[in-house]
C-alpha cells in the first residue's frame, strides 16, 4: 500500500469514528418492529436515539388481522380498514376507511362477522 492509499484509508477510518461517536452521543441506533397501517405488514422502524429515521414495510409471515387470525381489540391497537378484531368473544371487521389508533370501542366502526 502506498502512502496516498494509506492516507485515504486512514481518513475514512477517522470519518467513520467521528460518525460513530456522534451516533453514540445521540443515543445510539435501535430498531423496532410494530404493526403497520397496512394489513399483513409490519413496520421495521430504525431510530437514532429516540428519533425515527426510517420506516419500512415488511410482509408478515403469519398475517395478523385476517379472518382466521384477528387482532385482539384493546385501547391503543392500530385499527386498519377491512381488518378483523375480536371483542367480548365476538369477531368483527373494521369498516372505516381510515387507519387510526383505537381509543375505545365504537360499535359504529365495526360489523360483526
N, C-alpha and C positions, 0 to 999 in steps of 0.2 A: 504494500500500500504506500503510495507516495504521499508527501506531506499535504498536498492540496486535497486529496481524497480524505485524509485523516482529519483535516480541519472541517470539511463538510460534514463528516460523520460526527465529530465532536460537537459541532454547532447543533445538529439535530438532537443529540442526546441532551444538551443543555436546554433547548426549547421544550423538549418533552418533559424534563424535570420541572421547568417553570409551570407548564400547564398542569402537571400532576399536583404540584404544590397549591396552585390556585383552586383546583377541584377539591382537594382536601380541606382548604380553608373555607370553602363554600358549603361544606357538609358532606362531601363525597358523592359517589354515584350509587343509585339504587334502582331497583326495578320492581314494579307491582303488576299483578295480573288481576283484572277486575272484569265484571260483566259489562259488555259494551251496550250501546243503544241499538244494536243490530242483532236480531235473533240468530242464534247459532255461532256467535263470535264473541271473543273476549277482547279487551284492550290489554296490550302489553305496553305499560307506561314506564318511560325512563325519566328519572329525576336527577338533578344536580341539587343536592341539599333537599329542600322541600319544594323546589321549583320544577314543574313538569316541563320537559324539553322535547319529548317525542311521544307520540301515541300511535300504535299500530294495531290494526285489526288482525286477529289470528283466529282461524276457524277452530271451533271446539271439537274434540274427538267424540265426545258424547254430548250432543247439543242439549242444553237446558232451556226450558220454556216451551218445549213442543208438547203435543198432546200426551205422549206416553212418558214424559219426564218434565212435569210442570215445576215452576218456581213455587216456593212456599211464600205466600203473601205475608209480609211484615212491613212495618213502617221503615222507610229507608231503602226498600228494594227498588230497583230500576223497573219502571213499567214500560214495556215495549209493545207497540201495536201488533196485534194478532198473536201475542204470546199467551201461554196458558199458565194459570196460577191456581193454587189450592187455597181455600179459605174456609174455616169451620167444617172441614171434611168434605167439601164440595169442590168440583173443578170448574174454573171459569176461563173465558178468553177475554183479554183486554181489548175493547172495541174503539178506544180513542185513536186518533190519527197522530198524536204527539207522544214522544217519549218523555218521561219525567220521573222524578223520584217520588215514591209514594209517601204521603204524609198521613194517610189514614184511609180506611176502606170507604169507597164511594160506589155504591151499588149501581149507579147510573153509567159507570165507565166499564162495566163487565156484563157479559152474558154467560149464564150457566151453560155448561157443556154436558 
